[in-house]
Amino acid sequence: MLDERSKSLLKTLVERYIADGQPVGSRTLSKASGLELSPATIRNVMADLEELGLIASPHTSAGRVPTARGYRLFVDTMLTAQPSLVGVETAQLQPDQPQRVIASAAQMLSNLSSFVGVVTAPRKPSVFHHIEFLRLGERRVLVILVSPDGDVQNRVIFTAQDHSQAELAEASNRLNAGYAGLTLEAVRERLRHEVDALRGEIAGLMSAAVQVGSEAMAQEEERVVVSGERNLLAVQDFSHDLGSLRRLFDLFEQKTQLMRLLDNSSRAEGVRIYIGGESQVVPYEELSIVSAPYEVDGQVVGTLGVIGPTRMAYDRMIQIVDITSRMVGQALSQR
């Protein structure tokens, strides 16, 4: 456990480093902390903090900088956010199509933070309202899936045997009469138990339709909107390290890792902060992510956040992310 003196000096060091981007020396700490301590006492405290892994001393400077562990302790126990934030509270997201709201939110996060804004699109329930099978040729069938909100998905499947249009109509009628309105997972489970009561070819068609429907819905849910990647080119922490920049842009391009991270955030309440290097979730030591889920009608449907260097103003980012998450939820609820 740190004593109050050590906590005060660590808090001052982190705040000075976030503000200036330069290693913080004992003389600067002495002036900024307001504590009546001798330079020798401050150096001893700094040595203790370094031994605990909370700060580090770059080879090129006598000053210290926070480590990921130091940032984590600062964020968890020392961070004080301001009650209001000019620029976020005056911004607005107008009710619109979900994808436009998401794109506007990503851009807003980027503009307000000067870093990267990222938003996952609202998850859609995997429910079908209506299904049709259309024979295209020998053993080729077009599956037409209509969701409750009118979205249409078309997929071509190849069947083990040829089917007449009458057989295809029978399969679609059975699905529409007995399963419409259920989730695709529920349909799959019921088919597993009812397959003996169905003709083999009908059961096969229905199972294939559920499979392509699940795949179509999964593809729809993979949407991640990223805005402001080029802002990182102006960040001092990245500008001299092309290798780090290349890894970051690969992260934004592939998006798989982003989806995994944001999925973790969606299971948490409120704003979460991930600091690079402290876990496998964020594999880049120089990167931090501030994220929060957003809700529509009381249900979490997506996640958004700001991605930037570990040397970021966390109090400001928390407010940006928190307020934007509420604005997105409100805009989508008013549609």
C-alpha positions, 0 to 999 in steps of 0.5 A: 500500500502507498502512503498519502505522500507517495500517492500525491507524488504519483498523481502529480507525476502522471498529471504532469506527464499527461499534460507535457509529454516529458519525463518528470524530474524531482524539481518539477514534482517538488513545485507541482505537488505543493508538498514541503519535501526536500529533493532527497526525499522526493528522489527516495519516493521516486525510487520506491515507486520505480521499484514497485513498477509504477514509474520508469526512467527513460534512458535519455532522461533523469525524469520519470514516466508512468508505466501501465501499472502506474496509469492503472493505479491513477485511473482506479484510485486518483482520477477526479473527473470534472462535473461538466464538459463543454463541447460534449454536452452541447453536441447532439445526435439527431434521430436517424437510420441506425447506421447514420447515428453510428457513423456520426457518433464515431466522428463525434468521438474522434473530433472531441478526443482528437484520437480515434472514435470506434462504435459497434452497430446495434445488434439485431435479434436473429429473428425471421418474419418470413421465408421463401424457397425459390428453385433456381435449377437442379439442386440450386435453391434461393433462400429469401429471409425477411426480418421483422423490420423488413430487411431482406437477405438472399442466399443461394444454397446447394442441396443434396437432391433436386427439389420441385417448387412444390416441395420448396413451397411446403418447406417454406409454409411449414417454417412460416406457420410454425416458427416465424417470430422465433429466434434462429437459435430457437428454430434450430433447437426445435428442429433438432427435436422435431426432425423425426416428424418431418419428411427428410428432405423438408427437414434438410431444407429447413435446417439449411435455411436456419444455417444461412440465416444465422450466417447472414445475421452474423455478418450483419453484426460484424460492423464496426465503424472507425473514425479518425485513424489519421489523428494518431499520425499527429500524436507525439507518442506514435509519430517517431515509431513507424512500427507502432503506427503500422500495428495500430492501423492493422488493428483498425483494418482487421477489426477482429480484435476490436470486436473482441475488445468491445464485446468485453466492454458491452458486458460491463456497466458504465465506462471501462478503461483498458490500458495497453500492456497490462493484459492480452485484451490490449496487446499494444503497450502504448495504447489505451481504450476508454469504452462504454456500452450503449442501450436502447429501451433498457437493453445493451445493443452496442459499444463505443469508445475512444482509442488513443495513447496511454498518455491521454487525459482520462478524465476528459475521455471518460466524460466524452465516452459516457455522454456520447453513449447516452446520446447514441442510446437516446437517438436510436430510441427516438427512431 
